[in-house]
C-alpha cells in the first residue's frame, strides 16, 4: 500500500530548500500583503526569556503558536506577527553574575550597577539573536529582527559612538546603541518587542501609578521563597526550575493512645524541636489509615496507608 521511504530521505536538506524558497519567493511578505486591511486577529506572544539557546520544550510551544497564526492567516485575518523577548528577572541576572564572577549584591555594587545592567542587556541581545535564528530554522513566521543587527547592538551597548541599523520595516536608524535598544519593537520599526524597552517600562509604571491612585496597592506581609544572594523573591517559575529532591534529618516517633495498651500513632517530623509544644495530632479525613502490628515489639501502630510501602523521595 505504501512505498518504502528512501534511506536517504534528506529531511534536513528538504527543510533548508523550503526555507530558501520562502525567502526567495517572499512567501511570508506576500501573505501579509494579501491580508492587509482585513479583519484583525490579535495574537500577543508570551515572551520567551532571552537568556540561553532554546530548548526542545521551547520549540514545541513555538510550533503550536505558529500553527495558530497560520490557521487564522489562512482564514483571511490580518495579524501583527510580533515575537517577544523577556529581558528581565533573576534568570538573566544570575547568569550574568556567573559570567562576571560576582557572588553577592555587594559585589555587583562594587562592579558598578550601570556596567552590570549593560552586561545583562548584552546577554539578552546575544541570545535574542540566537533564538531568532533557531525560530527561523523551525519555520516560525514572525516579523523578525535581523540576528546580525541584534549582535551589532549587543557589541555596542554602553558605548557612546552611534551605530546605523536597518529595522525590519526598512527604516534606517543612526543613534547610540542604548537609544536604539530602548526603542526596539515599536510599531514604526517592527520586529520583536523587548520587555526592557522604554515604552514597556513606562507603561508598567503608568499602570502602577493608576492602581496606586485608586487605592489598589497596599503594603502587607506574605510568606514566599527568597533568594539570599539575589535579595529578591523567587517567582513560581523560578522555584519550579530550581526544585530538586533532597534529604533532611528527621525523626519517626510514636504517640501512645490513652486507654489502649501497646497502641500508638506513628508520626514523622522534620522539626523534632517542636515536639515539646505539640498538643494534638491531626487526622486527615481524606486519607485512609491502617492499623498494623509490628513483629519486632508486638505493638500496634496507626499510620496513613500510602506511607506503608511508599518510598520517600520517589516523587
N, C-alpha and C positions, 0 to 999 in steps of 0.2 A: 504493500500500500504506500509506503514511504521510501524514497530513495535514501541511500546511506549518505550521511554527511561526509564530505571530503575530510581527510585527515589534515589538510591544510586549508581550513575554513577561512583563515585570515581575518578574524574578528577585529583585531586592533587596526589592521590596515583599512578595513571597511569603515571603521569609525572615523579614522582620520580623513578618509575620502569624503564622507558625508559632511564633516565639519568644513572641509575645504570647499565643497560645493555650496554649502550655506553661505560661506563668506564671499565667494566669487560671484554668486548669483544674487547677493543681498536679500536672501530669503526673509530674514527677520525684519529688515528695514521695510521691505515691501508689505509684510503683514501689518506693520504698524501704520504705514501709509494707507493701506486698504481700509483699516478700521478707524482712522482718524475722524473725529466728529460724530461717531456713532455712540449709542448708549454706553455709559461707563460701567465697568465692574471694578470695584475697589479691592485691591489686594495689598495689605500692609505687611511687609516681610518682617517677622520677628527676627531681629538681627543675630547673626552668629558672632561669637566673640573672636575678634581677630588677634589671637594670641599664640596659635600654633597651627601647623598644617591641619587640614580637615581630616576627620576620621571616617570610617565606614558609616557610623551612625549619622554623621552629618550628611553624607552623600544620600543616604536612604531618605531622610526628611526632605532634602532639597529636590529629590526626584519627584516626591509627592507634590511639592509646591509647583514645580514645573508642569506637571500633568494637569493640575487645576487651571493654571493660567492658560495653557494651550487649549484646553477644552473651551473656556469662555471666550478666548480669542477666535476660535473656530465658529462660535455661535454669533460672531459679529459684534463683539463688545470691544470698547477701547480700554486698554489697561495702561497703567503708568510704567510697569515693568521695572520697578526700582528695588534693588537689593539694599540690605542694610548691614552695617558692621557695628557691633557693640565694642566700644573702646574703653569702657570704664569698669572699675571693680577690682577686688583683691587679686583676681586671677592674673591680670596684666601686671599689677604692682609686684606680686610675689615673684613672677618670672624675671622681672627687671632687677629686683633685689638680688636674685641669684646671679644674674649676669654681672652685676656690679660688685658682688661680694658684700652686700650690706645686710646685716642681721637684725638690726633694730631700727626703730623710728628715729632715734637719736643719730644713728649713722647716716640716715637719709638727710637729716637736717645739716649735718656736718658736710655731707657731699654737696648739698645745695638743692633746695626744693625745685628751683627752676630747671636745673640740669636733670634732675630725676624725672620731672614731667616731660621734658624733651625726649628722654630715653624711652618713656612709655609711648609717646607719640610715634617715635621711630619704629618701635616694635609693632605697633598696630598697623602702620602703613606697610611695613615689610611683609607682614603676614596677610594683610588685606590683598596685597598683590599676589601672594602665593595662593590664597583661597580663590581669588578671581580666576586664576589660571586653572585650578582644579575644577571649579564650577563650569568653566567654559569647556573643559575636557569632558565633563559629564553631558554636554549638550544643553546646559541650562540656559534658557533665553532670558536675558536681562539687559538693561541699559548699563553695560559695564564700563568702568574706567579702564584706561589702558594700564596694564600692570607696570609697564616701564615708567609711566608717569608717576605712579604711586611710589616706585622705588626712587625716582629722582627726588620727589618731595621728602622721602624718608632721609635721604642723604643731606638735604639742605635745611632741615628743621634746626632752628636755633642760630642760623647764620643770617646776617643782615643783607647779603647780596641777593638781588632779585633773580628769580628764575622764570622762564617762559614755558607755559604748558598749553596744550590744546585740550579743551574739555570734550566730553562725549558729544555735546551738541554742536561741536565745531568752532566754538568761540576761543580765540587766542587771548590768554591772560598772562600778564607780566607783573610780578609782585614778589616780596619776600615769601618764602615757603610757609611761614607761620600764618600769614594773612590768607594764603590760598587754602591751607589746610582747615582754617576756621570756617571756610565757606563751602567746603565740599558737599555735594549732593543737593545744592539749591536748585530750584525749578528752572532757572535760567541756564545753568551749566549742565544739568542732567547728571547721570552717574549714580553711584551708590551713596546713600546717606551714612554719615558717621555720627555717632552719638556724642562725640566731643565737639561738634560744630557749635559755633556761637549761637546760631538760631535755635538749636536744640536746647542748649543750656539756658538761654534766656527765656524760652518757652516754659521750661520746668520751673524756673524761679518766678515767672509771672503767675503760673498756676498756683504755686505755693503761697504767693502773696495774696491772691484772691481767697484761697482757703483760710488764711490767717485773718483776713479782713472779715470773713463770715463766721469767725469763731470756731472753725473746724479743726484747728490744730491746737493741741494741748500737750503739756509735759506730764509724763506718767512713768511708771516703772513696769518692767517686764523681765521675765527670766528667758535668756536666749544665749545660744553658743557665742563665744567671744574669742577672737584671735588676740593672744597676748602680744606677739611680735607686731601684728598689724595694727593693734589699737583700734579695732573696729569689730562690729558684729558680723557674724557669718550669715549669708543668705541660705535658704533651704537647699538650693542647688549646690552651693559650696560645701555644705555639710555632707550632702549625699555623695559628692565626688570624693571627699576625703574620708568617708566612713570605712572602717575596717574592723574585722573581728579581732578581739584581743582577750587576754585572760587577766583576771584580778584575783587576789587572795580573797577567799570567802569562807563562811562558816555554815555547816549544817548542824542544827541542834533540835532537840525535842522538847516540846512543852507537855507536861503531864496533864491529863484530863481529870478533873476533880470527880471523885467518886468511882473511878474506873481504874482498877489495878493494872499496871503494866500496859496502859494505852496512852498513846502520845500523838500530838500533831508534829509532823516532820516539817521543819521550817528551814529555809535557806536565806542567807542575808550576806550582803557585801559591806554592811555597816554594823559590825557587832558591837561597836561602842555605844550604840543607841539602845541596846537590849535592856539596860537598867531602867530606861524610861518608858519602855513599852507597857501599855496597859490592856491591850486586846489583840487578838489575832483575827484578821479579816477573812471572810469566806466569800468567794465569788459565786453568785447564784447561777452564772452562765457556764461555769466549769463543772466537769464531772469528777468526783473524788472517789478514791478507792480505799479499802481497808485491808491491809496485808499483815501477815505475821512473819517476823524475821526468825530465821533458823538460828542465828548467832546468839540471841539473848531471849528468844521466846516472846518478845514484846510485840504489841500490835501498834501499827503506825497508820496514820491517815495522811494522804497526800494527793495532789492532783494527778489524775490518771495519765495525762500526757507526759508527765515527768517520770513515769516509771521506766520507760525504755528510751526516753528522749536523750540523745547525746548532745550535751551542751556545746555550743558553738557550731552546731550542724547547720543552723540558719539564723 
